[in-house]
């Protein structure tokens, strides 16, 4: 009933428009378009975004704003005129239209070759269905259309479009009829400039990847039809011009190549009269949920003369964890996201205390270092790097969701987190899988997977250690590719991190660290480098006094950059479950890691070149900062087994 009422209003409006002069409708439509530009803020912003993508590097902001305003005026004029033109006699309609280069179409048709016409939403595009048969009426004419939501209006529009003999094929009914018409030597038109969703080929359009319908190329390949672009432009007050582009004649090319060339044709058409195109359509839509493109059926196609570096970037903001260890664990997810599409540009937002770590990750293109613990300061820092397409929030906190929301990033992705669901518009579902514990890295990788990335290879490159149930500790195989160090020559540098920022429950006994270091130094020419935070100074002093000349105490004396340089020179690192352990694994330095109150299956070092020592006791893992009883989990790890673990790596 509602559809029919809307239809009655539509027909009443059409009747009024039909009674008015065409020139008056054009001018009045421009006025209505100007009013729409003032009132419809959402569509004005969408058009502004689109023209910025297309012409942002060519036009000034003032020119872009003027283009958007002129577009609204031109759109209003053409839409209002199309209502009257739909009921005009074809002969009278033809007096308002000029044509250019129609011989390109006649040449193929008279040679018996069918033609697929690439159409776009330029100016008064509805005129194509009415007037084109006047010029090529000696063959069958058709168009592929998408049925309107209101069936009454749809039936009326189909009837008006078909009065000149144009056959219409509904997309949902398949394309067998269209293929038969082409094989009989006919012409078929297809609007090809809209977002094609999951079924499109991702090809460049104004230098940015856009999902594009491959239908014209598929039809041309199937029937050996000529691919020809056709555009209609506003040529004055209530006057239009139809221009035919040269044919894309190379039928040996792939569907992806022809689709990319079709986009180039449409781009050239738009550049001729940019105010005529339909900028209020979300052409460069960010699809949901898979805005990474590895899983799309037709995938990405780049012409041979276009590289990934030539594309306008799809800018992804990733909010890092505030903790060094968690940040390192998220690196496989960041790598997977970067590989998810060739135009991905990754910007990491991280506290200044760990920002240097992200410089080690080649997939990261830019870093926003947060020097102040202030929400507004963070928002201003992100806004200075404006233009992000999505924000991926790795931490689960409400604070980071507020940062992204206040920064104006349109797509905000993350787990439900702590009372922040209302701030996100793409929520990653928590895993419902029951079974063995999953490493924290899979928590982050699930985000990458849910937005379209392939994570299997990424995870294999940073897989967890294999369990060895025959021993009390967990030993990992050491890579055969590790370079052996000649122990008989200069002393080998070994790292030792006896602290843990989380709390004393994660710290092995300092005197046992000293015993292990002394035992190793007695058997091999090594130099221990003590590293840690200022909170570990007392422990470091105790160990340094025991080792004397066998160590250099750098605890509390290094920045993160200096720590990275120290670890790079180390043959291995002996450590508790700390951020330093994860940093060493990121640098490719083997570790001997001692676990007690925490669970290595959740937060163990990533990779294959580590030895994890842990004894299962009845109360572990407890994840407490301080042990409330007798510290039995850490005391169970002996000096002998730690010494043997260190020497086993040095002997390789």
C-alpha positions as CSV (number, residue, x, y, z in Angstrom):
1,X,0.0,0.0,0.0
2,X,2.8,2.4,0.9
3,X,4.6,1.6,-2.4
4,X,1.4,2.5,-4.3
5,X,1.0,5.8,-2.4
6,X,4.6,6.7,-3.2
7,X,4.0,5.8,-6.8
8,X,1.0,8.1,-7.0
9,X,3.1,11.0,-5.7
10,X,5.7,10.1,-8.2
11,X,3.2,10.2,-11.1
12,X,1.7,13.4,-9.9
13,X,5.1,15.1,-9.8
14,X,5.9,13.7,-13.2
15,X,2.7,15.2,-14.6
16,X,3.4,18.6,-13.2
17,X,7.0,18.5,-14.6
18,X,5.7,17.4,-18.0
19,X,3.5,20.5,-18.1
20,X,6.4,22.9,-17.6
21,X,8.9,24.2,-20.2
22,X,12.2,22.2,-20.3
23,X,14.4,25.3,-19.9
24,X,12.4,26.3,-16.8
25,X,12.8,22.8,-15.3
26,X,16.6,23.0,-15.9
27,X,17.0,26.3,-14.2
28,X,14.6,25.3,-11.4
29,X,16.4,22.0,-11.0
30,X,19.7,23.9,-10.5
31,X,18.0,25.9,-7.7
32,X,16.8,22.8,-6.1
33,X,20.2,21.2,-6.3
34,X,21.7,24.3,-4.6
35,X,19.2,23.9,-1.8
36,X,20.1,20.2,-1.5
37,X,23.8,21.1,-1.3
38,X,23.0,23.4,1.6
39,X,20.7,21.0,3.5
40,X,22.0,17.5,2.8
41,X,25.2,17.5,4.8
42,X,25.7,13.8,4.6
43,X,25.7,13.7,0.9
44,X,27.7,16.9,0.6
45,X,30.5,15.3,2.8
46,X,30.3,12.1,0.7
47,X,30.7,14.1,-2.5
48,X,33.5,16.1,-1.0
49,X,35.3,12.9,0.0
50,X,34.9,11.5,-3.5
51,X,36.2,14.5,-5.4
52,X,39.1,14.7,-2.9
53,X,40.1,11.1,-3.8
54,X,39.8,11.8,-7.5
55,X,41.3,15.3,-7.7
56,X,42.8,16.1,-4.3
57,X,46.3,16.3,-5.8
58,X,45.2,18.4,-8.8
59,X,42.8,20.9,-7.3
60,X,42.8,23.2,-4.4
61,X,40.3,22.8,-1.5
62,X,38.4,25.8,-2.8
63,X,38.1,24.3,-6.3
64,X,36.9,21.0,-4.8
65,X,34.2,22.7,-2.8
66,X,33.1,24.6,-5.9
67,X,33.0,21.4,-7.9
68,X,30.8,19.7,-5.3
69,X,28.4,22.7,-5.3
70,X,28.2,22.8,-9.1
71,X,27.6,19.0,-9.1
72,X,24.6,19.3,-6.9
73,X,23.2,22.0,-9.1
74,X,23.8,20.0,-12.3
75,X,22.4,16.9,-10.8
76,X,19.2,18.6,-9.8
77,X,18.8,20.1,-13.3
78,X,19.4,16.8,-15.0
79,X,17.1,14.7,-12.8
80,X,14.3,17.2,-13.1
81,X,14.6,17.4,-16.8
82,X,14.7,13.6,-17.1
83,X,11.2,13.4,-15.8
84,X,9.8,15.5,-18.6
85,X,12.1,14.0,-21.3
86,X,10.7,10.5,-20.4
87,X,7.3,11.5,-21.8
88,X,8.4,13.7,-24.8
89,X,8.2,12.4,-28.4
90,X,11.5,11.0,-29.5
91,X,11.7,13.4,-32.5
92,X,11.3,16.4,-30.2
93,X,13.8,14.9,-27.7
94,X,16.4,14.5,-30.5
95,X,16.4,18.2,-31.1
96,X,17.9,18.7,-27.7
97,X,20.8,16.3,-28.3
98,X,24.0,16.4,-30.4
99,X,26.1,13.3,-31.1
100,X,29.9,12.8,-31.6
101,X,31.8,9.9,-33.1
102,X,28.8,7.5,-33.6
103,X,30.6,6.1,-36.6
104,X,32.7,4.1,-34.2
105,X,29.6,2.1,-33.4
106,X,28.2,1.9,-36.9
107,X,31.5,0.5,-38.2
108,X,31.3,-2.6,-36.0
109,X,27.6,-3.2,-36.3
110,X,27.6,-3.0,-40.1
111,X,30.5,-5.5,-40.1
112,X,28.2,-7.9,-38.1
113,X,30.1,-7.6,-34.9
114,X,28.1,-7.0,-31.7
115,X,28.8,-4.0,-29.4
116,X,28.9,-3.8,-25.6
117,X,28.5,-0.2,-24.5
118,X,30.2,1.0,-21.3
119,X,27.9,3.5,-19.7
120,X,28.3,5.8,-16.7
121,X,26.2,8.0,-14.5
122,X,27.1,11.2,-16.3
123,X,24.6,14.1,-16.8
124,X,21.2,12.9,-18.0
125,X,22.1,9.2,-18.3
126,X,18.4,8.2,-18.6
127,X,18.5,9.6,-22.1
128,X,20.5,6.6,-23.3
129,X,17.5,4.2,-23.1
130,X,15.3,6.7,-25.0
131,X,17.5,8.1,-27.8
132,X,20.3,5.7,-28.6
133,X,17.9,3.4,-30.6
134,X,17.2,6.4,-32.9
135,X,20.8,6.2,-34.1
136,X,21.4,2.4,-34.2
137,X,17.8,1.1,-34.5
138,X,18.7,-1.3,-37.3
139,X,19.9,-3.8,-34.7
140,X,18.4,-5.0,-31.4
141,X,19.2,-2.6,-28.5
142,X,19.2,-3.7,-24.9
143,X,20.4,-2.7,-21.4
144,X,21.1,-4.6,-18.2
145,X,19.3,-3.0,-15.2
146,X,18.7,-3.5,-11.5
147,X,15.1,-3.7,-10.5
148,X,13.8,-0.8,-8.3
149,X,12.6,-1.4,-4.8
150,X,9.1,0.1,-5.6
151,X,7.5,-2.4,-8.1
152,X,5.0,0.2,-9.3
153,X,7.7,2.8,-10.1
154,X,9.8,0.0,-11.6
155,X,7.1,-1.1,-14.0
156,X,6.5,2.5,-15.1
157,X,10.2,3.1,-15.6
158,X,10.6,-0.1,-17.6
159,X,7.7,0.9,-19.8
160,X,9.1,4.4,-20.5
161,X,12.5,3.0,-21.2
162,X,11.2,0.4,-23.5
163,X,9.0,2.7,-25.7
164,X,11.9,3.1,-28.2
165,X,12.3,-0.7,-28.4
166,X,15.1,-1.2,-25.8
167,X,15.0,-4.7,-24.3
168,X,15.8,-4.8,-20.6
169,X,17.5,-7.7,-18.8
170,X,17.3,-8.0,-15.1
171,X,20.6,-8.8,-13.5
172,X,19.0,-11.3,-11.1
173,X,17.7,-13.4,-14.0
174,X,21.2,-14.1,-15.4
175,X,22.8,-13.2,-18.7
176,X,21.9,-15.9,-21.1
177,X,19.4,-13.7,-23.0
178,X,21.9,-10.9,-23.1
179,X,24.6,-13.2,-24.6
180,X,22.1,-14.5,-27.2
181,X,21.3,-11.0,-28.2
182,X,24.9,-10.1,-28.7
183,X,25.6,-13.3,-30.7
184,X,22.8,-12.2,-33.0
185,X,24.7,-8.9,-33.6
186,X,22.9,-6.6,-31.2
187,X,24.0,-3.8,-28.8
188,X,23.8,-4.0,-25.0
189,X,24.6,-1.2,-22.6
190,X,25.8,-1.6,-19.0
191,X,26.3,1.0,-16.3
192,X,29.8,0.2,-15.1
193,X,30.8,3.0,-12.7
194,X,29.2,2.0,-9.5
195,X,30.6,0.0,-6.6
196,X,30.3,-3.7,-7.5
197,X,30.6,-5.2,-4.0
198,X,31.8,-8.7,-3.5
199,X,31.4,-9.6,-7.1
200,X,33.7,-7.0,-8.6
201,X,37.3,-6.8,-9.7
202,X,39.4,-4.4,-7.6
203,X,41.0,-2.2,-10.2
204,X,42.3,1.4,-10.1
205,X,39.8,4.2,-10.6
206,X,41.4,7.7,-10.4
207,X,44.4,5.9,-8.9
208,X,42.6,4.2,-6.1
209,X,41.3,0.6,-6.0
210,X,37.6,0.3,-6.5
211,X,35.3,-2.7,-6.8
212,X,34.3,-2.7,-10.5
213,X,31.8,-4.8,-12.4
214,X,33.5,-7.1,-14.8
215,X,30.2,-7.7,-16.7
216,X,31.0,-5.6,-19.8
217,X,34.4,-7.4,-20.2
218,X,32.8,-10.8,-19.6
219,X,30.1,-10.2,-22.2
220,X,32.7,-9.0,-24.7
221,X,35.0,-12.0,-24.1
222,X,32.1,-14.4,-24.4
223,X,30.7,-13.0,-27.6
224,X,33.7,-11.3,-29.2
225,X,31.9,-8.0,-29.0
226,X,33.5,-4.7,-29.3
227,X,33.8,-2.7,-26.0
228,X,32.9,0.9,-26.6
229,X,32.5,3.7,-24.0
230,X,29.6,6.1,-24.4
231,X,29.0,9.3,-22.3
232,X,26.4,12.0,-22.2
233,X,27.3,15.6,-21.1
234,X,25.3,18.7,-20.3
235,X,25.9,20.9,-23.3
236,X,24.1,24.0,-22.2
237,X,20.7,24.9,-20.7
238,X,18.5,21.8,-21.3
239,X,20.8,20.5,-24.1
240,X,23.1,17.4,-24.1
241,X,25.8,15.8,-26.1
242,X,26.5,12.1,-26.6
243,X,30.1,11.3,-27.1
244,X,31.4,7.8,-28.2
245,X,35.0,6.8,-27.2
246,X,37.3,4.6,-29.3
247,X,36.8,0.9,-29.0
248,X,38.8,-1.4,-26.7
249,X,39.4,-3.9,-29.5
250,X,42.0,-6.3,-28.1
251,X,39.9,-9.4,-27.3
252,X,43.1,-11.3,-26.3
253,X,43.3,-9.4,-23.0
254,X,42.0,-10.8,-19.7
255,X,38.8,-9.8,-18.0
256,X,40.8,-7.9,-15.4
257,X,42.7,-6.0,-18.0
258,X,39.6,-5.0,-20.0
259,X,37.8,-4.0,-16.7
260,X,40.8,-1.8,-15.8
261,X,40.7,-0.2,-19.3
262,X,36.9,0.4,-19.0
263,X,37.6,2.3,-15.8
264,X,40.2,4.4,-17.6
265,X,37.6,5.2,-20.3
266,X,35.1,6.3,-17.6
267,X,37.8,8.3,-15.8
268,X,38.6,10.2,-19.0
269,X,34.9,10.8,-19.6
270,X,34.5,12.3,-16.1
271,X,37.6,14.5,-16.5
272,X,35.9,16.1,-19.5
273,X,33.0,17.4,-17.3
274,X,33.5,16.4,-13.6
275,X,30.5,18.3,-12.4
276,X,28.3,16.0,-14.5
277,X,29.2,12.7,-12.7
278,X,27.3,11.2,-9.8
279,X,29.6,12.0,-7.0
280,X,27.0,11.3,-4.3
281,X,27.5,7.6,-4.9
282,X,30.0,5.8,-2.5
283,X,32.2,4.7,-5.4
284,X,35.2,3.9,-3.2
285,X,33.2,2.2,-0.5
286,X,35.0,0.4,2.4
287,X,33.3,-3.0,2.3
288,X,32.2,-4.8,5.4
289,X,33.5,-6.9,6.9
290,X,36.3,-7.8,4.4
291,X,37.9,-4.5,3.5
292,X,41.2,-6.4,3.0
293,X,41.0,-8.0,-0.4
294,X,42.7,-11.3,-0.4
295,X,39.5,-13.4,-0.2
296,X,37.5,-11.7,-3.0
297,X,36.6,-14.1,-5.7
298,X,37.9,-11.9,-8.5
299,X,40.7,-10.3,-6.5
300,X,42.8,-7.3,-7.4
301,X,44.1,-6.5,-10.9
302,X,46.8,-3.9,-11.6
303,X,47.6,-3.0,-15.2
304,X,51.2,-3.6,-16.2
305,X,52.0,0.1,-16.1
306,X,50.7,0.5,-12.6
307,X,52.5,-0.7,-9.4
308,X,51.3,-0.9,-5.9
309,X,53.4,2.2,-5.1
310,X,51.4,4.2,-7.8
311,X,48.1,3.6,-6.1
312,X,46.5,6.1,-3.8
313,X,46.8,4.5,-0.3
314,X,44.1,2.8,1.7
315,X,45.1,4.3,5.1
316,X,44.9,2.0,8.1
317,X,45.4,3.3,11.6
318,X,46.4,0.6,14.1
319,X,46.3,1.4,17.7
320,X,49.1,-0.5,19.4
321,X,49.1,-2.0,22.9
322,X,50.7,0.1,25.6
323,X,52.9,-2.8,26.7
324,X,56.1,-3.8,24.8
325,X,55.4,-7.5,25.0
326,X,51.8,-7.3,23.8
327,X,52.9,-5.0,21.0
328,X,55.5,-7.5,19.8
329,X,52.9,-10.3,20.0
330,X,50.6,-8.3,17.7
331,X,53.3,-8.0,14.9
332,X,52.1,-11.1,13.0
333,X,48.6,-9.5,12.8
334,X,50.0,-6.2,11.6
335,X,52.0,-8.1,8.9
336,X,48.9,-10.0,7.8
337,X,46.9,-6.7,7.6
338,X,49.6,-5.1,5.5
339,X,49.6,-8.0,3.0
340,X,45.8,-7.9,2.8
341,X,45.8,-5.3,0.0
342,X,48.5,-3.8,-2.2
343,X,47.5,-0.2,-1.4
344,X,47.5,-0.7,2.4
345,X,49.4,2.1,4.3
346,X,49.9,1.2,7.9
347,X,50.2,3.9,10.6
348,X,50.8,2.7,14.2
349,X,49.7,4.8,17.1
350,X,51.8,3.9,20.2
351,X,53.1,5.4,23.4
352,X,56.5,7.0,23.0
353,X,58.0,4.4,25.4
354,X,57.5,1.6,22.9
355,X,57.2,3.5,19.6
356,X,60.8,2.6,18.6
357,X,59.9,-1.1,18.6
358,X,57.6,-0.5,15.6
359,X,60.5,0.9,13.6
360,X,61.7,-2.7,13.4
361,X,58.6,-3.8,11.5
362,X,59.1,-3.1,7.7
363,X,55.3,-3.4,7.1
364,X,54.7,-0.2,9.2
365,X,54.8,2.9,7.0
366,X,54.4,5.6,9.7
367,X,54.3,5.9,13.5
368,X,52.4,8.4,15.7
369,X,54.3,8.6,19.0
370,X,52.2,9.6,21.9
371,X,54.3,11.7,24.2
372,X,51.5,12.6,26.6
373,X,49.0,10.5,28.5
374,X,46.1,12.7,27.5
375,X,43.0,11.7,25.6
376,X,42.8,15.1,23.8
377,X,46.5,15.1,23.0
378,X,46.1,11.7,21.4
379,X,43.1,12.8,19.4
380,X,44.9,15.9,18.1
381,X,47.9,13.7,17.2
382,X,45.7,11.4,15.1
383,X,43.8,14.3,13.5
384,X,47.1,15.8,12.4
385,X,47.5,12.6,10.3
386,X,43.9,12.9,8.9
387,X,42.4,10.8,6.2
388,X,42.4,7.4,7.7
389,X,39.9,4.9,6.1
390,X,39.8,2.5,9.1
391,X,41.1,2.3,12.6
392,X,42.0,-1.1,14.0
393,X,42.0,-1.1,17.8
394,X,44.2,-3.9,19.3
395,X,43.7,-3.0,23.0
396,X,40.3,-3.7,24.4
397,X,40.0,-0.5,26.5
398,X,37.3,2.1,26.3
399,X,40.0,4.8,26.1
400,X,41.4,3.7,22.7
401,X,37.9,3.4,21.2
402,X,37.2,7.0,22.3
403,X,40.5,8.1,20.7
404,X,39.4,6.7,17.3
405,X,35.8,8.0,17.6
406,X,36.8,11.5,18.5
407,X,39.4,11.5,15.8
408,X,36.6,11.0,13.2
409,X,37.8,7.8,11.6
410,X,34.8,6.4,9.7
411,X,35.4,2.7,10.3
412,X,36.4,1.6,13.8
413,X,37.3,-2.1,14.2
414,X,37.9,-4.1,17.4
415,X,36.7,-6.5,20.0
416,X,33.7,-5.6,22.1
417,X,36.0,-4.7,25.0
418,X,35.0,-2.8,28.1
419,X,31.7,-1.0,27.5
420,X,32.8,0.3,24.2
421,X,30.5,-1.4,21.7
422,X,28.7,1.8,20.9
423,X,31.9,3.4,19.7
424,X,32.7,0.6,17.2
425,X,31.0,0.0,13.9
426,X,32.7,-3.3,13.1
427,X,32.9,-5.7,16.1
428,X,35.2,-8.7,15.9
429,X,33.5,-11.8,17.5
430,X,35.3,-13.5,20.3
431,X,36.4,-17.1,19.6
432,X,33.9,-19.7,20.9
433,X,36.4,-22.5,20.4
434,X,36.9,-24.7,23.3
435,X,40.1,-26.8,23.6
436,X,43.8,-26.2,24.0
437,X,44.9,-22.7,25.0
438,X,45.6,-20.3,22.1
439,X,48.5,-18.0,22.1
440,X,47.8,-14.3,22.5
441,X,49.0,-13.8,19.0
442,X,45.9,-15.6,17.7
443,X,43.8,-13.1,19.5
444,X,45.2,-10.3,17.3
445,X,45.4,-12.5,14.2
446,X,41.7,-13.1,14.5
447,X,41.1,-9.4,13.9
448,X,43.1,-9.6,10.7
449,X,41.3,-12.7,9.7
450,X,37.8,-11.2,10.3
451,X,38.6,-8.2,8.1
452,X,39.7,-10.4,5.2
453,X,43.4,-11.2,5.7
454,X,45.1,-14.5,5.1
455,X,46.7,-15.5,8.4
456,X,48.0,-19.0,7.9
457,X,51.4,-18.2,6.4
458,X,51.9,-15.3,8.8
459,X,51.3,-17.5,11.8
460,X,53.6,-20.2,10.4
461,X,56.4,-17.7,10.2
462,X,55.9,-16.9,13.9
463,X,54.6,-20.2,15.2
464,X,54.8,-21.2,18.9
465,X,57.3,-23.7,20.2
466,X,56.5,-27.4,20.1
467,X,55.8,-29.1,23.4
468,X,58.3,-31.6,24.8
469,X,56.5,-33.5,27.5
470,X,59.4,-35.7,28.3
471,X,61.1,-32.9,30.2
472,X,59.9,-30.7,33.0
473,X,60.7,-27.6,31.0
474,X,59.5,-26.9,27.5
475,X,62.4,-27.1,24.9
476,X,62.2,-25.9,21.4
477,X,64.2,-27.1,18.4
478,X,66.9,-24.7,17.4
479,X,67.0,-23.6,13.7
480,X,69.7,-25.3,11.7
481,X,70.3,-22.0,9.9
482,X,71.7,-20.3,13.0
483,X,75.2,-19.2,12.5
484,X,77.7,-20.9,14.9
485,X,79.8,-18.6,17.1
486,X,83.5,-19.5,17.6
487,X,83.7,-19.7,21.4
488,X,87.5,-19.9,21.4
489,X,87.9,-16.4,20.0
490,X,86.5,-13.1,21.3
491,X,84.0,-13.2,24.1
492,X,80.4,-13.8,23.0
493,X,77.8,-11.3,24.3
494,X,74.8,-12.8,26.1
495,X,71.8,-10.8,27.4
496,X,70.4,-11.2,30.9
497,X,67.1,-9.6,31.9
498,X,66.4,-10.5,35.6
499,X,63.4,-8.2,36.1
500,X,59.8,-8.1,35.1
501,X,57.7,-5.0,35.1
502,X,54.4,-6.8,35.8
503,X,55.5,-7.8,39.3
504,X,57.8,-10.1,41.5
505,X,55.7,-13.2,40.8
506,X,57.3,-13.3,37.3
507,X,60.9,-12.9,38.5
508,X,63.2,-15.9,39.0
509,X,65.5,-15.7,42.0
510,X,68.3,-13.2,41.4
511,X,70.9,-15.4,43.1
512,X,70.1,-18.2,40.7
513,X,70.5,-15.9,37.7
514,X,73.9,-15.0,39.1
515,X,74.8,-18.7,39.5
516,X,73.8,-19.6,36.0
517,X,75.7,-16.6,34.5
518,X,78.8,-17.6,36.5
519,X,78.6,-21.3,35.5
520,X,78.3,-20.3,31.8
521,X,81.1,-17.9,32.1
522,X,83.3,-20.6,33.6
523,X,82.8,-22.9,30.6
524,X,82.7,-20.4,27.7
525,X,84.3,-17.0,26.9
526,X,81.2,-14.9,27.3
527,X,80.3,-11.4,28.5
528,X,76.9,-10.9,30.1
529,X,75.0,-7.7,29.3
530,X,72.5,-7.0,32.1
531,X,69.4,-5.1,30.9
532,X,66.2,-3.9,32.6
533,X,64.3,-0.9,33.9
534,X,65.4,1.3,36.8
535,X,63.2,-0.7,39.1
536,X,65.6,-3.7,38.6
537,X,68.6,-1.7,39.7
538,X,69.1,-3.5,43.0
539,X,68.8,-6.9,41.5
540,X,71.2,-5.9,38.7
541,X,73.8,-4.7,41.3
542,X,73.6,-8.0,43.1
543,X,74.2,-10.0,39.9
544,X,76.9,-7.6,38.7
545,X,78.9,-8.0,42.0
546,X,78.8,-11.8,41.6
547,X,79.9,-11.8,38.0
548,X,82.5,-9.0,38.2
549,X,84.4,-8.8,34.9
550,X,82.1,-11.2,33.2
551,X,79.3,-8.7,32.8
552,X,78.4,-5.1,31.9
553,X,75.5,-3.7,34.0
554,X,73.2,-1.7,31.7
555,X,70.1,-1.9,33.8
556,X,68.2,1.4,34.0
557,X,70.7,3.0,31.6
558,X,69.2,2.3,28.2
559,X,66.5,3.8,26.1
560,X,64.5,1.4,24.0
561,X,66.6,2.2,20.9
562,X,69.7,1.4,22.9
563,X,68.2,-1.8,24.3
564,X,67.4,-2.9,20.7
565,X,71.1,-2.3,19.7
566,X,72.3,-4.2,22.7
567,X,70.1,-7.2,22.0
568,X,71.1,-7.3,18.4
569,X,74.7,-8.0,19.4
570,X,73.7,-10.8,21.8
571,X,74.0,-14.5,20.9
572,X,71.1,-15.2,23.2
573,X,69.0,-13.7,26.0
574,X,68.3,-15.3,29.4
575,X,65.2,-13.7,30.7
576,X,61.9,-13.9,32.6
577,X,58.6,-13.5,30.9
578,X,59.1,-9.9,29.9
579,X,58.8,-7.4,27.1
580,X,62.6,-7.9,26.6
581,X,62.0,-11.6,25.9
582,X,59.5,-10.7,23.1
583,X,61.7,-8.0,21.7
584,X,64.6,-10.4,21.4
585,X,62.3,-12.9,19.6
586,X,61.3,-10.1,17.2
587,X,65.0,-9.4,16.5
588,X,65.7,-13.1,15.9
589,X,67.7,-13.5,19.0
590,X,67.2,-16.9,20.8
591,X,66.0,-16.8,24.3
592,X,66.0,-19.0,27.4
593,X,62.8,-17.9,29.1
594,X,61.8,-18.8,32.6
595,X,58.0,-19.0,33.3
596,X,56.2,-19.4,36.6
597,X,53.0,-17.5,37.4
598,X,52.2,-17.0,33.7
599,X,51.4,-19.4,30.9
600,X,53.9,-19.8,28.0
601,X,51.1,-21.2,25.7
602,X,49.5,-17.8,26.0
603,X,52.4,-15.4,26.0
604,X,55.5,-17.4,25.2
605,X,58.1,-16.0,22.7
606,X,57.2,-16.4,19.1
607,X,59.4,-18.4,16.7
608,X,61.5,-21.6,16.8
609,X,64.7,-20.5,18.4
610,X,63.8,-20.4,22.1
611,X,63.9,-22.6,25.1
612,X,61.1,-22.2,27.6
613,X,61.6,-23.6,31.1
614,X,58.6,-24.0,33.4
615,X,57.5,-26.6,36.0
616,X,53.8,-27.1,36.4
617,X,52.7,-26.8,40.0
618,X,49.2,-27.1,41.4
619,X,48.7,-23.3,41.6
620,X,50.1,-22.2,38.3
621,X,49.4,-20.3,36.2
622,X,47.9,-17.8,38.7
623,X,48.7,-14.6,36.8
624,X,49.2,-12.8,40.1
625,X,51.7,-9.9,40.5
626,X,52.9,-11.3,43.9
627,X,53.0,-14.8,45.1
628,X,50.8,-15.2,48.2
629,X,52.5,-18.4,49.3
630,X,56.0,-19.9,48.8
631,X,57.0,-19.1,45.2
632,X,57.1,-22.8,44.4
633,X,56.7,-22.4,40.6
634,X,59.9,-20.4,40.2
635,X,61.9,-22.3,42.9
636,X,61.1,-25.5,41.0
637,X,63.3,-24.2,38.0
638,X,66.8,-25.3,38.9
639,X,70.2,-23.6,38.1
640,X,71.4,-26.7,36.4
641,X,68.6,-27.0,33.8
642,X,68.9,-23.3,33.0
643,X,72.6,-23.6,32.6
644,X,72.2,-26.6,30.3
645,X,69.7,-24.7,28.2
646,X,72.0,-21.7,27.7
647,X,75.0,-24.0,26.9
648,X,72.9,-26.0,24.4
649,X,72.3,-22.9,22.3
650,X,75.9,-21.8,22.6
651,X,77.2,-25.1,21.4
652,X,75.3,-25.0,18.1
